[in-house]
């Protein structure tokens, strides 16, 4: 799907979200569009069970561990390139240096990132996107939004989506077919990594929607505050 198609989808999503706000009597303060989000969450669950999970299961069954590890390393290396830019924008010198070092080592000695030599050399990963950059610049997360297919975001991350799409190398490869298929392989490979975790979550949570929403916010805060978030929650 082209960027213009994604932009139309996002615009439609936000329009429907505004219409859904009034349907929940007492929503979570972080999730004023809960009624709409639950509907999209249900749709995404159907798509996952019907398409993504079976494809990921088949992918895991036919590819050996070493190959899946190489695929994951390759995409991590592409992500590290964009992380380096964002760590630089945040003025985080050590994280920027580590990200640049990882890209240089893994892109050369690591055969374009297929081998994670940088981790063997104890060069840490510091994943960062433009949504995180906005957060460290003081922009509040805003309300929780579940987008069709794309999944959970905050409004801040939705606002950063266009920049991240332009900045991530995986979306900027010259060949159209490669630019189309690489993100799909990335998603399938990532889903395959969490097959077991997804089964555990489905069995453990009485309300999967609330459980995943709370886990999402906790993860985002841990990333923003380097694992030491303040006790007081950010305003929505």
N, C-alpha and C positions, 0 to 999 in steps of 0.2 A: 504494500500500500504506500502511495506517495505521501510526502509531507503535507501537501495540500489536502489530501483526503483525511489524514489524521487531524488536521486543523479543523476541518468541518465537523468531524466526529466529536472533538473536544468541545466545540462551540455548542453543538446539539446537546451534549452531555450537561453542560453548565445550564443551559436553558431549562432542561427537564428537571435539573436539581433544584432550581429556584421554585419551580412549580410544586415540587415535592416537600418543600420545607415545612409547609403548614399541616402536613398530614400526621406528624408525630407530636403528641401532646406535650411530653416532657423529655426531649432528647438530651443525650449527653452534650454538655457544653461544647465539647470538641467536635461533635458530630451532629450539627443542626439539620443535616440533610439525610438523616438516618433512614427514613422511609425509602427514599430514592436509592440510597447506597445499598440497602438490603436487597432491593430488586435487582440491581446490577450485580451484586455479589452472588445471588442465586443464579443469574444468567451465566456468570463466569464459572460457577461450580459445574453447571451442566456442560459447558464447553470443555472444561477440564476433564470431566469424566468421560465425555463422548469422544474427544479428540486428543487433547494434549497428553493426558495420562497414558492412554493406550500407545500412542506414538513413542513417548518416553520409555515405556516399559519394553517395547520392541527394540528401541535403540540400545537400551542397556543389555538386552538379551543377546544381540548380535555383535556388539562391539566389545573387545577385551578391555580390561581395566586400564592397561597402559595407553591404549588409544584414547579412551575417554579422559584420562588424566592429561594427555597432550592437548586435546581439544580445549579443556578447561584452562590450561596454562596459556594457550594462545589467546583466548578471549580476555583472560586476566591481564595479559601484557598490553592488549589494546586499551583496556580500561585504565591501566596504570598511566598511559600517555595523557589521558584526559584528567586523571587525578593529579598529575604533576602540574598541569595548568591551574587547576583549582586550588591546590595547596599553595602555589605561588601567589594567586590572587588573594588568598587569605593571609599572606605574610607569614606562613609557617615554614621557617627555614629548614629545619631538620626533615620535616615531612616532604617538602619539595625536593630536597637533596636525595632522600631515599627513593622517591618516586622516579626521579630522573636516572638515578643509579640502576634501579631495577630495569627500566626500559633499555638502557644502554647494554647492560649485561645480558639480559634475556633475549634481546633482539639480535645479538651477535653470537656470543658463546652458546646461548640457549636456542639457536636455530629458529629465529623469528618468534620466540616465545614458547615454542613447543616443550622446552625443558626449562623448569623453574630453577635456574642456577642461582638466582639472586637470593632465594630463600635458603638455599644450602650455604650461602655466604652470610646468612643472618642479616640481610637487608630487609627491613620490615615493609609490609604493604600498608599504605594509608589511603584507602579508597575515599574519593571525594568527587562529588558532582557539583553542578552549579546551584542546585537547591540547597546543599549543605553550605556552599559559599555564602548564599544569601542569609542563611541562618546565622553564620558566624559574623556577618555584617550587621546583625541585629534585626533582621526581618522576621516577624513572628510566623509560626507555621500556618496559621489560618485553619479553616475547617477541614475536616477529613472528607475525602472524596474517593469513591470507588469508580474507576473508569472501565467501560467495556473492554474486555480482553487484557488491557494493561494492568488492571488491578488497583491496589491502594496507593493513594497519594495524599499529600496535603495541598492546599491551594497554593502555597509557596512553591511546591515542586511542580505543580501544573504550570505556574508562571515561568518556571525555569526550564520547562520541557523543550521549548524551541531552541534554547541555547545549548542544552545537552545534546539534542539531536544533531545540531550543526557541529558540535565540538567532538563528539565521539567518533573515533576513526572508523568504526565498523559501519557507520552510516554515510561515510564520505569516500568510499572506494569508487574509482572511476567506472568500472564495468558494472552495468545495470544489473545483470543476472547475479553477479557476486554480491552486490550491495543488497539485493533482495533476499538471497538465501542465507548469507552469513548470520543476520540477526535471528532467523528462524532456527538455525542450528544451535545458536547460543541459547535460545529459550528452551529448546528440547533438551540440550545437555544439562542446563540448570535444573529443569524439572526432574530429570533422571536422578540427579544427586539427592533430591528431597522426596523420593518416592516413599521411603520408609517413614520419614518424619511426617509426611502428609497423612499416612494411615494412622499413626499414633494420635495426631491432632484430631482427626475425625472421630476417633473412639473416645478421646479424653474430654472433649469440650461439650458441655450441655448446650451452649449457644456458640457455634463455631464463628459466627459473625463477630460477636463481642470479643471473643477470645483473640481472634486474629487482629482486630482493631487495636486492642490494648497491647498486644505483643508488638504490633507495628510501631505504635507511639513510643513504647519503651525502647525498641531498637534504635529508632531515629534519635531519641534523646541521648542514648548511650554513645552513639556515633558523634553527635554534635559536641558533647562534653567529654569526649575521650574516655568513656567508661566511668566518669564521676559526675553524673548529673546532679544539680541542686535539688533539694527536697521540694521546693516550691515549683509547681508545674508552670510551664510557659503559658501566657494567655493565648487563647485561640485566635 
